[in-house]
Amino acid sequence: MTSVSIPTPLKALALAVSLSLLGACAQTPTAPPAAPPAAAAPVATAAPVAPATAAAPAAKALPRVVVLATGGTIAGAGASAANSATYAAAKVPVDKLIAGLPELSQIANVRGEQVFQIASESITNQDLLTLARKVSALAKQPDVDGIVVTHGTDTLEETAYFLNLTVHTDKPIVVVGSMRPGTALSADGALNLYDAIATAGSQDAKGKGVLVTMNDEIQSGRDVAKAVNIKTEAFKSPWGPLGMIVEGKNYWFRAPVKRHTLQSEFDIERITELPKVEIAYGYGNVPAELVEAAGKGATAIVHAGTGNGSVANRVVPALQKLRSGGVQVIRSSRVNQGGFVLRNAEQPDDKYDWVVAHDLNPQKARILAMVALTQPRTAQDLQRIFWEY
């Protein structure tokens, strides 16, 4: 074999590599490898310094919405998923309603308060006062941007109109319910509540009065009424909705022109009790005794007449007698949608010193009359109020 002579410098290099490998093999097998030596920090040269204003903007704060729960179908429960019309109302507390919608955390900071837990047909005048005072107090708080009231649908339109007349704020107030309990197939309450909270937290909902969000529509609390009792599209206005809400976004098409909230001359802070105002229903063969009984002890009586607020000939003397005794007489119409009562048509209202309800249905006419008659009014004063509100 021919031997190869290795230059001395290469021998030295090979020896150094061998010693290094032997040292590495001598380490404990479980020990982590030694960290490489820290690299020297580069010397800063002409790199520009970012200005303070270049920082990423802070995330926009979510609106703060309070949900006031009063009960109703939206808090109801049925025996099975097939029960959409047979169920027990006012069973689910507000914290469970909110907890059942984790999506709310993406659109608002939400907290709830249980004001009542009753079916809405059982709501009293005192309940209206209590609720309105609560809404008014919350609206004055700087940490509240909007208010939602969950409510049974049977008298939802009356409560919405009462709040529209008496709470002085431009913050969004949204009243919401459902036609099916949360336990039913295709329950509508969850989406209705989501829409209500999204609307209450929207800047573009400010100053539009009290709103009602049902079935993807945004309705005026003044105009809307329950028109159907077994369908989710139950709430209608004769003049159409103010807008739509789709996937949490509002789309507006008209605005209310009647006086409300901040423009109202009525203020819940100055109302301690509501006068007695009753409704007498008109129908074929209606006896005068019905009107006489309804008007006993009342401050005003709303006559829910047929057509254009018509009054049967046998009932006219009974209403005249009530008016001569100091009871205000208001002619409304029982027509379901668009009952528009014209003054001095059908009856000589000027002669009898009666009032017409304009386009308000009997139950809303009663609400306005109660609020207006917390102070003494002439029939002329009351008629002016019905034109303006």
C-alpha positions in Angstrom: 0.0 0.0 0.0 1.3 3.3 -0.9 1.3 5.8 2.0 0.1 9.4 1.5 1.8 12.2 3.3 -0.8 14.6 4.9 0.4 18.2 5.3 0.9 19.3 8.9 -1.8 22.0 8.8 -4.5 19.5 7.7 -3.4 17.0 10.4 -4.0 19.7 13.0 -7.5 20.5 11.6 -8.5 16.8 11.5 -7.4 16.4 15.1 -9.5 19.4 16.2 -12.6 18.0 14.5 -12.1 14.6 16.1 -11.7 16.0 19.6 -14.9 18.1 19.1 -17.0 15.1 18.0 -15.7 13.0 20.9 -16.7 15.8 23.3 -20.2 15.9 21.9 -20.6 12.1 22.2 -19.5 12.3 25.8 -22.6 14.5 26.8 -25.5 12.9 28.6 -28.0 11.6 26.0 -31.1 13.2 27.6 -29.5 16.6 27.9 -30.8 19.3 25.5 -28.3 20.5 22.9 -26.4 23.5 23.8 -27.9 26.8 22.6 -25.9 28.4 19.9 -24.0 31.5 20.9 -26.1 34.7 20.7 -25.5 36.6 17.6 -24.2 40.0 18.0 -26.9 42.7 17.7 -26.8 44.5 14.4 -25.8 48.1 14.5 -28.8 50.4 13.7 -28.1 52.6 10.8 -30.7 54.7 9.0 -33.8 52.7 9.7 -36.7 55.1 10.2 -38.5 55.2 13.5 -42.3 54.6 13.2 -44.3 57.6 14.5 -46.7 57.1 17.4 -49.7 57.5 15.2 -48.8 54.5 13.2 -50.1 52.1 16.0 -53.0 49.9 15.0 -56.4 51.5 16.0 -58.2 50.1 19.0 -61.1 47.8 18.4 -64.5 49.7 18.3 -66.4 49.3 21.6 -69.6 47.3 21.4 -72.8 49.1 22.3 -74.2 48.5 25.8 -77.8 47.1 25.7 -80.0 46.3 28.6 -82.8 43.7 28.2 -85.8 44.2 30.4 -87.9 41.0 30.5 -91.6 41.0 31.3 -92.5 37.4 30.3 -94.8 36.4 27.4 -94.4 33.8 24.7 -90.8 34.7 24.1 -90.2 33.3 27.6 -92.7 30.4 27.1 -92.3 26.6 27.0 -94.4 23.9 25.4 -94.7 20.2 26.3 -93.1 19.2 23.0 -91.4 20.7 20.0 -94.7 20.3 18.1 -96.5 22.6 20.4 -96.3 26.1 18.8 -99.8 27.3 19.9 -100.3 25.4 23.1 -97.7 26.3 25.8 -97.2 28.0 29.1 -96.1 31.7 28.7 -93.6 33.5 31.0 -91.5 30.5 32.1 -87.9 31.2 31.0 -86.0 33.9 32.9 -84.0 36.6 31.1 -80.6 35.2 31.9 -81.4 32.0 30.1 -82.8 33.9 27.1 -79.5 35.8 26.8 -77.3 32.7 27.5 -79.1 30.9 24.7 -77.8 33.3 22.2 -73.9 33.3 22.3 -73.9 35.3 19.1 -75.0 38.3 21.0 -71.4 38.8 22.2 -70.4 39.8 18.7 -72.9 42.7 18.5 -73.4 44.1 22.0 -72.5 44.0 25.6 -75.8 42.7 27.0 -77.2 42.5 30.5 -80.7 41.6 31.5 -83.1 42.4 34.3 -86.4 40.6 35.1 -89.1 43.3 35.6 -92.1 41.0 35.5 -92.7 37.3 34.6 -96.4 37.4 33.4 -98.4 36.8 30.2 -99.1 40.2 28.6 -102.9 40.0 28.8 -102.5 40.3 32.5 -100.5 43.6 32.4 -102.1 46.4 34.4 -101.9 50.2 34.3 -99.6 50.0 37.3 -97.4 47.6 35.4 -97.2 50.1 32.6 -96.1 52.8 34.9 -93.5 50.6 36.6 -92.0 49.5 33.3 -91.9 53.0 31.8 -90.2 54.4 34.9 -87.6 51.6 34.7 -87.0 52.3 31.0 -86.7 56.1 31.6 -84.2 55.6 34.4 -82.0 53.3 32.3 -82.2 55.7 29.3 -80.7 58.4 31.6 -77.6 56.3 32.4 -74.5 57.1 30.3 -73.4 53.4 30.3 -76.6 52.4 28.5 -76.9 52.8 24.7 -80.1 51.0 24.0 -83.0 49.2 25.8 -84.9 46.1 24.7 -88.2 45.0 26.4 -89.2 41.4 25.9 -93.0 41.2 26.0 -96.0 39.0 25.4 -97.6 39.7 22.0 -101.2 40.1 23.1 -100.7 43.6 24.5 -97.3 44.4 23.1 -98.6 47.2 20.8 -100.2 48.9 23.8 -97.0 48.9 25.9 -94.9 50.0 22.9 -97.2 53.0 22.3 -97.3 53.9 26.0 -93.5 54.0 26.1 -93.5 56.0 22.9 -95.6 58.6 24.5 -94.0 58.9 27.9 -90.3 58.2 27.9 -88.1 61.2 27.0 -85.0 59.9 25.2 -83.6 59.6 21.8 -81.8 56.3 22.7 -83.3 53.3 20.9 -86.1 51.5 22.8 -87.1 48.2 21.1 -90.1 46.0 22.2 -89.9 42.4 21.0 -91.9 39.2 21.4 -92.4 36.0 19.6 -95.3 34.0 18.3 -93.9 30.6 19.2 -92.2 29.4 22.4 -88.5 28.7 22.4 -89.3 24.9 22.7 -91.2 24.8 19.4 -90.0 23.8 16.0 -89.1 26.9 14.0 -89.3 29.1 17.1 -89.0 32.7 16.1 -88.0 34.2 19.5 -84.2 33.8 19.2 -83.9 35.7 16.0 -86.4 38.3 17.0 -84.4 39.0 20.2 -81.1 39.0 18.2 -82.6 41.6 15.8 -84.0 43.7 18.7 -80.6 43.9 20.4 -78.9 44.7 17.2 -81.4 47.5 16.5 -81.2 48.8 20.0 -77.4 49.1 19.7 -77.5 50.9 16.4 -76.8 54.6 16.0 -79.2 54.8 13.1 -82.1 53.7 15.3 -81.8 56.8 17.5 -84.6 59.4 17.5 -87.1 57.1 15.7 -89.3 56.6 18.7 -90.1 53.2 20.3 -89.7 50.4 17.8 -90.9 46.8 17.5 -88.8 44.2 15.7 -90.7 41.1 14.7 -90.3 38.7 11.7 -87.3 40.7 10.3 -89.3 44.0 10.2 -88.7 47.2 12.1 -92.1 48.7 13.0 -93.2 51.9 14.7 -94.5 51.3 18.2 -97.2 53.8 17.4 -98.5 52.2 14.2 -98.0 48.5 14.7 -100.7 46.1 15.8 -101.1 42.3 16.2 -103.1 41.3 13.1 -102.8 37.5 13.2 -102.5 35.2 16.2 -101.0 32.0 14.8 -98.4 33.2 12.3 -94.9 34.6 12.8 -95.8 37.5 10.5 -98.4 38.6 13.1 -97.5 42.3 13.5 -98.5 44.8 10.8 -98.8 48.5 10.3 -101.4 49.9 8.0 -98.7 52.3 6.7 -96.0 49.6 6.4 -92.8 49.0 8.4 -90.1 51.6 9.0 -87.5 49.2 7.7 -86.0 45.7 7.7 -83.3 44.1 9.7 -81.3 41.4 7.9 -78.3 39.6 9.6 -78.1 42.3 12.2 -78.1 45.3 9.8 -80.9 47.9 9.6 -82.4 49.0 6.3 -84.7 52.0 6.7 -87.4 53.1 4.3 -89.5 55.7 6.2 -89.5 57.6 9.4 -92.3 58.4 11.9 -93.8 61.9 11.7 -96.1 61.8 14.7 -94.8 63.3 18.0 -93.0 60.8 20.3 -90.4 60.4 23.1 -88.3 63.6 23.2 -91.0 65.6 21.3 -93.8 64.4 23.6 -95.6 66.7 26.0 -96.1 63.8 28.3 -93.4 62.6 30.7 -93.5 59.4 32.8 -91.6 61.3 35.5 -94.7 63.4 36.1 -97.3 60.7 35.8 -98.3 59.0 39.1 -101.5 57.3 38.1 -103.6 56.7 35.0 -107.3 57.6 34.8 -110.0 55.0 34.0 -110.7 54.8 30.2 -112.9 52.0 28.9 -113.7 50.6 25.5 -117.2 49.8 24.3 -117.4 47.5 21.2 -119.8 48.2 18.4 -121.6 45.4 16.6 -124.9 44.5 15.1 -127.8 44.6 17.7 -125.5 46.2 20.3 -127.5 47.4 23.3 -127.2 50.8 24.8 -126.7 49.2 28.2 -123.2 48.0 27.2 -122.1 51.6 26.7 -123.7 52.8 29.9 -122.0 50.1 31.9 -118.6 50.8 30.3 -118.8 54.5 30.9 -119.7 54.2 34.6 -117.0 55.9 36.7 -114.8 56.5 33.6 -113.0 59.6 32.6 -113.4 58.7 28.9 -114.9 56.0 26.8 -113.6 54.8 23.5 -116.4 53.5 21.2 -114.9 50.9 18.9 -117.4 51.4 16.1 -117.9 49.7 12.8 -116.5 51.1 9.6 -115.7 54.8 10.0 -116.4 54.6 13.7 -120.1 54.3 13.2 -122.5 54.4 16.2 -125.8 52.6 16.2 -128.8 54.9 16.6 -129.8 53.4 19.9 -126.3 53.9 21.3 -126.0 57.6 20.4 -128.2 58.9 23.3 -126.2 56.8 25.8 -123.0 58.4 24.6 -124.5 61.9 24.6 -125.6 61.3 28.2 -122.1 60.3 29.2 -120.6 63.3 27.5 -123.0 65.7 29.3 -121.9 64.1 32.5 -118.2 65.0 31.8 -117.0 61.7 30.2 -115.0 62.2 27.1 -116.3 60.3 24.1 -113.8 59.1 21.5 -114.9 57.5 18.3 -112.5 54.8 17.0 -112.9 51.9 14.5 -112.9 48.2 15.1 -111.5 47.7 11.5 -108.4 45.5 11.9 -106.0 47.4 9.6 -106.4 51.0 8.5 -109.4 52.0 10.5 -109.3 55.8 9.7 -112.1 57.8 11.4 -113.0 61.1 9.8 -114.3 63.9 12.0 -118.0 64.8 11.4 -118.5 61.9 9.1 -121.1 59.4 10.3 -121.7 61.5 13.4 -121.7 65.3 14.1 -118.7 65.3 16.4 -118.7 69.1 16.6 -122.3 69.2 17.7 -121.9 66.3 20.2 -118.5 67.5 21.5 -116.9 64.2 20.7 -113.4 63.3 19.6 -112.2 61.0 16.8 -109.3 58.7 17.2 -107.8 59.4 13.8 -106.1 56.2 12.7 -105.5 54.7 16.1 -107.3 51.4 16.9 -109.4 51.2 20.0 -106.7 49.9 22.3 -104.2 52.5 21.2 -106.8 55.2 21.5 -107.4 54.1 25.1 -103.6 54.4 25.8 -103.4 57.9 24.4 -106.6 59.0 26.2 -105.2 57.8 29.5 -102.0 59.6 29.1 -103.6 62.8 27.9 -106.2 62.8 30.6 -103.7 62.7 33.4 -104.5 66.5 33.2 -107.9 68.1 32.6 -108.7 68.5 28.9 -111.5 69.9 26.9 -112.7 67.9 23.9 -110.8 70.4 21.7 -107.6 69.8 23.6 -108.0 66.1 23.3 -108.7 66.2 19.6 -105.6 68.2 19.0 -103.6 65.5 20.8 -105.1 62.8 18.7 -104.1 64.6 15.5 -100.5 65.1 16.7 -99.8 61.7 18.3 
